[in-house]
């Protein structure tokens, strides 16, 4: 039997060889860690469906951010759970008492060099759980995109005043990027970038997040403004629109079931691209690992490497702390 002259397996013979020819790398500097900031003092409550993740009072957010920074994670994305909710989500633009604004001030003092990203949306802050202002049309309550964009702009400017380095509008509201960019520029924050949730799908993978952020809608769903999971070409239109409106980074969310979309976006636009490794993806891994069905560390490394291989420049993941430890071993 004759063997080929070229044998690709030669370069797989040792760990050193494999690392020398590895095409895709995973680095702690690629990671953004989401944190859930809950109004209240001395609060650290584990999220049942997301083992290892917590709702944190502002002082504990500072401690967690320091721990992450010491491990090499340089960026956090803040989600807030306020003391009170109303129809508009007015806590989001409360400069003095807003839950995110308070957390930003704590974090800026606790970890001055940490990059502070803030979620800009309303589902956690409204008493109805939807992503903005609701109006009645033809007997139904629907999102008013114009009024919501005005409020998103107020929220983003308030976050920037409190110390946010980057704002991340997540609601998939038509025109949100343009409204926020114009408001930031007018308020003297033209240097603050926008990371747009450009291709955010109406996904079943968000369940644990809605428990963590206490932001499940009280009625209906979000399919009128989030993308249909069956669509791929539409994602390119959404990304193009956000870039034209001034987005600096675009995102695909969720990540694992949408690797084809990540690849298409990267190939089409060649701009900084984020992939959000969402709560349901995290929960599936944690549940399987807890039962001994899968080995957590190599599984997480494989999943997140796949996101980088597909074209993601940065990865938002709840595995950030564990991954930073593993990469440092």
LINUR-V200769 format. One record per residue. N is the residue number from 0. RES is the residue in one small letter. PSI is psi as a letter, one per 30 degrees, with the letter a starting at -180 (NA if undefined). OMEGA is omega in whole degrees, 0 to 359 (999 if undefined). NEAR is the number of other ideal C-beta (glycine too) atoms within 8 Angstrom. Layout:
n->[N;N]
res->[RES;RES]
psi->[PSI;PSI]
omega->[OMEGA;OMEGA]
near->[NEAR;NEAR]
//
This chain:
n->[0;1;2;3;4;5;6;7;8;9;10;11;12;13;14;15;16;17;18;19;20;21;22;23;24;25;26;27;28;29;30;31;32;33;34;35;36;37;38;39;40;41;42;43;44;45;46;47;48;49;50;51;52;53;54;55;56;57;58;59;60;61;62;63;64;65;66;67;68;69;70;71;72;73;74;75;76;77;78;79;80;81;82;83;84;85;86;87;88;89;90;91;92;93;94;95;96;97;98;99;100;101;102;103;104;105;106;107;108;109;110;111;112;113;114;115;116;117;118;119;120;121;122;123;124;125;126;127;128;129;130;131;132;133;134;135;136;137;138;139;140;141;142;143;144;145;146;147;148;149;150;151;152;153;154;155;156;157;158;159;160;161;162;163;164;165;166;167;168;169;170;171;172;173;174;175;176;177;178;179;180;181;182;183;184;185;186;187;188;189;190;191;192;193;194;195;196;197;198;199;200;201;202;203;204;205;206;207;208;209;210;211;212;213;214;215;216;217;218;219;220;221;222;223;224;225;226;227;228;229;230;231;232;233;234;235;236;237;238;239;240;241;242;243;244;245;246;247;248;249;250;251;252;253;254;255;256;257;258;259;260;261;262;263;264;265;266;267;268;269;270;271;272;273;274;275;276;277;278;279;280;281;282;283;284;285;286;287;288;289;290;291;292;293;294;295;296;297;298;299;300;301;302;303;304;305;306;307;308;309;310;311;312;313;314;315;316;317;318;319;320;321;322;323;324;325;326;327;328]
res->[x;x;x;x;x;x;x;x;x;x;x;x;x;x;x;x;x;x;x;x;x;x;x;x;x;x;x;x;x;x;x;x;x;x;x;x;x;x;x;x;x;x;x;x;x;x;x;x;x;x;x;x;x;x;x;x;x;x;x;x;x;x;x;x;x;x;x;x;x;x;x;x;x;x;x;x;x;x;x;x;x;x;x;x;x;x;x;x;x;x;x;x;x;x;x;x;x;x;x;x;x;x;x;x;x;x;x;x;x;x;x;x;x;x;x;x;x;x;x;x;x;x;x;x;x;x;x;x;x;x;x;x;x;x;x;x;x;x;x;x;x;x;x;x;x;x;x;x;x;x;x;x;x;x;x;x;x;x;x;x;x;x;x;x;x;x;x;x;x;x;x;x;x;x;x;x;x;x;x;x;x;x;x;x;x;x;x;x;x;x;x;x;x;x;x;x;x;x;x;x;x;x;x;x;x;x;x;x;x;x;x;x;x;x;x;x;x;x;x;x;x;x;x;x;x;x;x;x;x;x;x;x;x;x;x;x;x;x;x;x;x;x;x;x;x;x;x;x;x;x;x;x;x;x;x;x;x;x;x;x;x;x;x;x;x;x;x;x;x;x;x;x;x;x;x;x;x;x;x;x;x;x;x;x;x;x;x;x;x;x;x;x;x;x;x;x;x;x;x;x;x;x;x;x;x;x;x;x;x;x;x;x;x;x;x;x;x;x;x;x;x;x;x;x;x;x;x;x;x]
psi->[k;k;l;l;e;j;j;f;f;e;g;g;f;l;e;e;e;e;e;e;g;k;e;k;l;k;k;f;f;f;k;k;k;k;k;j;j;k;k;l;k;h;k;j;j;k;j;e;f;i;k;f;k;k;k;k;l;e;e;f;e;e;e;e;e;e;e;e;e;f;f;f;k;g;k;k;k;k;k;k;j;l;e;l;l;a;f;f;h;f;f;f;g;j;e;e;f;k;e;e;e;e;e;e;e;e;e;e;e;e;i;f;f;k;k;j;k;k;k;j;a;f;e;f;f;k;f;f;g;l;g;a;k;k;l;k;k;h;g;k;k;l;k;j;e;e;e;e;e;e;e;e;e;e;e;e;e;e;e;e;e;f;g;k;f;k;k;i;k;g;f;h;k;k;g;e;e;e;e;e;e;e;e;e;e;f;g;g;h;f;f;j;l;k;j;k;i;e;i;j;l;i;k;f;f;f;e;e;e;f;e;e;f;h;g;k;k;f;l;a;a;g;f;f;f;l;l;k;f;f;k;e;e;e;e;e;e;e;e;e;e;e;e;f;f;g;k;e;k;l;k;k;k;a;e;e;g;h;e;e;e;e;e;e;e;e;e;e;f;h;l;k;k;k;k;j;j;l;e;e;e;e;e;e;e;e;e;e;e;f;g;g;f;l;j;e;e;f;e;e;e;e;e;e;e;e;e;e;e;f;f;k;e;l;k;j;k;f;g;e;e;e;e;e;e;e;f;f;NA]
omega->[179;180;179;175;178;177;182;182;179;183;177;191;181;179;180;177;181;181;180;184;182;184;186;179;177;186;179;180;177;195;169;182;175;177;180;182;182;176;178;182;175;183;174;189;181;180;190;184;181;183;181;177;189;160;189;167;188;183;178;174;177;179;180;179;177;180;179;182;179;178;178;177;189;183;175;178;188;171;185;171;190;177;181;178;175;186;184;184;189;176;187;179;177;185;186;190;180;186;179;180;178;180;179;180;177;183;180;178;185;183;188;185;179;174;186;177;178;171;178;181;184;188;179;191;182;181;177;176;177;194;179;183;178;174;179;176;180;175;180;174;181;178;171;186;182;179;180;179;178;179;176;178;178;180;183;180;178;178;179;178;182;175;178;177;183;177;187;178;190;190;186;179;181;176;186;183;180;181;180;180;180;181;178;181;182;182;178;181;180;180;183;181;176;170;186;169;192;179;180;186;175;195;173;181;185;187;181;178;183;171;184;184;181;186;178;179;180;178;176;181;185;184;179;180;172;190;174;180;180;189;178;180;179;179;180;177;179;180;180;181;180;178;178;180;175;177;179;176;176;187;167;182;353;186;195;180;185;180;178;179;176;181;181;180;181;181;184;191;178;177;177;189;176;171;181;175;201;189;180;176;177;183;178;180;182;181;180;180;180;180;180;181;182;178;192;186;180;179;179;179;180;181;185;173;178;178;177;180;180;176;181;176;177;185;173;187;175;176;191;183;179;182;178;177;182;181;179;182;999]
near->[2;3;5;5;4;4;7;6;6;6;9;7;6;5;5;6;10;10;7;7;7;7;4;7;5;10;6;11;6;10;14;14;14;11;12;14;16;12;9;7;5;7;10;9;7;8;13;5;9;14;7;8;10;10;11;13;13;11;9;12;15;13;9;11;14;10;9;14;12;6;11;10;14;8;12;15;13;16;12;17;12;12;7;5;8;10;8;8;14;8;15;16;11;10;8;5;7;15;14;13;15;10;13;15;10;12;16;10;7;9;10;5;5;12;8;14;15;13;10;15;10;16;12;13;12;15;7;10;9;12;13;16;10;11;9;7;6;3;4;6;8;9;13;10;11;7;10;16;15;9;15;18;13;11;13;14;13;14;14;13;10;12;10;12;8;14;16;14;15;9;15;12;14;6;10;15;14;10;12;16;11;9;12;16;8;6;9;4;10;6;4;11;9;16;14;13;13;14;15;10;11;9;12;5;10;11;11;13;11;10;12;14;11;8;9;7;11;6;5;6;5;11;7;5;11;9;12;8;8;3;8;8;6;9;15;11;8;12;14;9;10;12;11;6;10;9;12;8;14;17;16;17;13;15;16;10;8;12;11;8;11;16;10;11;17;12;8;8;11;5;7;8;16;15;15;13;16;13;14;14;13;15;12;8;14;12;8;10;12;7;6;4;5;7;6;10;8;7;12;13;11;8;12;14;10;10;15;13;8;12;11;15;7;13;15;13;14;11;11;12;12;11;15;14;9;10;10;8;4]
//
